[in-house]
Amino acid sequence: MSSRSEIDRYLTQLGALSPSGFAMAFHIRYTTPAFLFQTYDRRWLDLYSQKGLVMQDPIVSFGFTQTGWRRWSDLDDPAGVLAQSADFGLAYGLAVAIDEGGSRSVAGLARPDREFDDREIAELVRTVTDLHLITLQAGQLSAEAHDELKRMSVALTHPAARPT
């Protein structure tokens, strides 16, 4: 596996390109990802969870049925999940779905001010794909390295859980 600093570098890069945050589920088996990284506004994550929006989320639907990428504005959103997310600064976004190496990963990346341009999309897709491939190796990791990757996932998703 690549070093933690390499994964940190990718996550930092995604954060810089996605000022409203991201949610990435890597190596989904049935409905559970091996690793989940989320940096969206905590209020949105709480509302999303309380309302059970995952079942109506067009990013999730896209990610389970297709591969590649789509701007959020090009996704069908009959339940208005993306419209609700805009109230939390997630006004524009990108869905990325990868099915490679026998594993599927899905990402949503957001910004508050404009659509992602083509250069940004290429960089985001490349970075999410690189993270997919790095974390795909998790089955070949030592228990210690696997645990460290899980800790990174929890710390990024739940900032209050970060060790001080």
Disulfide bonds with the S-S distance in Angstrom:
none
